[in-house]
Amino acid sequence: MPAALDVFHQADPAVAPLGTSPLHSVLHPYLHGPPAALHEKAPIMANHITALSNTTFDEEIGAADEPVLVDFWAEWCGPCKMIAPILDEIAVEHQGKLRIAKLNVDENPDIALRYGVQSIPTMIVFKDGAPDKTLIGARGKGQILQELSDYL
C-alpha cells in the first residue's frame, strides 16, 4: 500500500487529512484557488451561518461582539458534511452568545494556512479577534457543546 494511503487508513476517520487523501492528487490543482466556474456555485448555508472568504475573514472576525466558531471545511469532506447540521442547530440555539461561520479551505487556502489548518473539519473559536480554542475532527452535538461551554 502506498505510504499516503497507509497514513490515511491509520488516521482518525473523523478527520480528513489535507495532502494525504487519495483524492489530494486529483484535487491539488484546486487547492490554490478553483477555476472561476467553481465560484459561480455558492455554498448553501443557513441564514444564521456566515460564509467567510479571504476578503471578508479579518473584518468579520475582528468586528464580532461575541465569540465566533469558524468551521474550516471543503465540499468533498464527508466528516465536514456530517457536522454541518449540528453547527446549524448550535447557531440557532445559541444566537447572540456565539456566532458560527464557515470557510471553504479549497476556495480560501491562505486563511487555512495562516491558522495552521492541516486537517478538516477544523473548528477554531475566535474571541476578541484572536484564535482561542481549536477543535479538530467531527464530533457529536454533545461533545461540541461541551467544548464550547466556556463561550455559551
ChimeraX attribute file (.defattr): number of C-alpha atoms within 10 A of each C-alpha:
attribute: neighborCount
match mode: 1-to-1
recipient: residues
	/A:1	6
	/A:2	8
	/A:3	9
	/A:4	13
	/A:5	13
	/A:6	12
	/A:7	14
	/A:8	19
	/A:9	12
	/A:10	8
	/A:11	13
	/A:12	12
	/A:13	13
	/A:14	17
	/A:15	21
	/A:16	26
	/A:17	20
	/A:18	17
	/A:19	16
	/A:20	18
	/A:21	17
	/A:22	13
	/A:23	11
	/A:24	15
	/A:25	11
	/A:26	9
	/A:27	15
	/A:28	14
	/A:29	12
	/A:30	16
	/A:31	16
	/A:32	14
	/A:33	16
	/A:34	15
	/A:35	11
	/A:36	8
	/A:37	7
	/A:38	11
	/A:39	11
	/A:40	8
	/A:41	8
	/A:42	8
	/A:43	12
	/A:44	7
	/A:45	14
	/A:46	14
	/A:47	10
	/A:48	15
	/A:49	17
	/A:50	16
	/A:51	21
	/A:52	21
	/A:53	18
	/A:54	16
	/A:55	10
	/A:56	10
	/A:57	17
	/A:58	13
	/A:59	12
	/A:60	17
	/A:61	24
	/A:62	14
	/A:63	10
	/A:64	15
	/A:65	15
	/A:66	18
	/A:67	22
	/A:68	28
	/A:69	27
	/A:70	24
	/A:71	26
	/A:72	26
	/A:73	25
	/A:74	20
	/A:75	11
	/A:76	12
	/A:77	14
	/A:78	17
	/A:79	19
	/A:80	23
	/A:81	15
	/A:82	15
	/A:83	18
	/A:84	18
	/A:85	14
	/A:86	16
	/A:87	21
	/A:88	17
	/A:89	14
	/A:90	18
	/A:91	21
	/A:92	16
	/A:93	11
	/A:94	13
	/A:95	14
	/A:96	12
	/A:97	13
	/A:98	23
	/A:99	23
	/A:100	22
	/A:101	25
	/A:102	23
	/A:103	22
	/A:104	19
	/A:105	26
	/A:106	21
	/A:107	20
	/A:108	20
	/A:109	19
	/A:110	16
	/A:111	20
	/A:112	21
	/A:113	11
	/A:114	8
	/A:115	11
	/A:116	10
	/A:117	21
	/A:118	16
	/A:119	18
	/A:120	25
	/A:121	29
	/A:122	21
	/A:123	24
	/A:124	21
	/A:125	24
	/A:126	21
	/A:127	19
	/A:128	15
	/A:129	18
	/A:130	13
	/A:131	16
	/A:132	13
	/A:133	13
	/A:134	15
	/A:135	17
	/A:136	18
	/A:137	18
	/A:138	24
	/A:139	18
	/A:140	11
	/A:141	15
	/A:142	10
	/A:143	11
	/A:144	17
	/A:145	16
	/A:146	10
	/A:147	13
	/A:148	15
	/A:149	9
	/A:150	7
	/A:151	15
	/A:152	13
